[in-house]
Amino acid sequence: MNWDVLPADPEQLRLARCFVDAVPACGVSRRALAQASREAFSDPARWTAFFPDGPTGMIWFISDVSDASMHAIYAMEPAQCIADVIGERFAQNAELKPFVRRVMQYDVLHPFQALARMQRTAKVMYACRARIERPGFIRLALLNIFYTALVLFWLYDRSPHDTRTKAATDALMRLLRT
């Protein structure tokens, strides 16, 4: 993931990167924010200046960066299919699997914000496509559902270079006709 793709405060970015490192051990929590803040600034309470709404705000911010990073790849030459976009997303986030695993656990307890965040990601995925009509609500919702299932599959895929995830992505996107 390209952390520099969004214009953001460098300290906010540093805190986010430290949070990504803290979450696998601490879970998505204020404790992880405090640990990240201690690591980034030597002040366990400084995170409140950047993310007063706590872990949810931090997750949205990291998701914004990830969406922008994915979209930037296709700014000059749009993707031919959504499967390519999803493959790029997984490749960019390969190092973040332990973090994403904990975020997915957090999302189980916060389903509405997770659904909204993933719906936004589905819109960005369609924006990466080459000249297609704007997708309707049902198509976006189906991509959201399929992509969420693929993320869960990807998190536990132990095949070389995530080949099983790539095959599942291709199959599901054929069903969606993207």
Secondary structure as UniProt FT lines:
FT   TURN            3..4
FT   HELIX           10..26
FT   HELIX           30..41
FT   TURN            44..46
FT   HELIX           47..50
FT   TURN            52..54
FT   HELIX           55..73
FT   HELIX           82..92
FT   HELIX           94..96
FT   HELIX           97..109
FT   HELIX           111..127
FT   HELIX           137..155
FT   HELIX           160..162
FT   HELIX           163..176
//
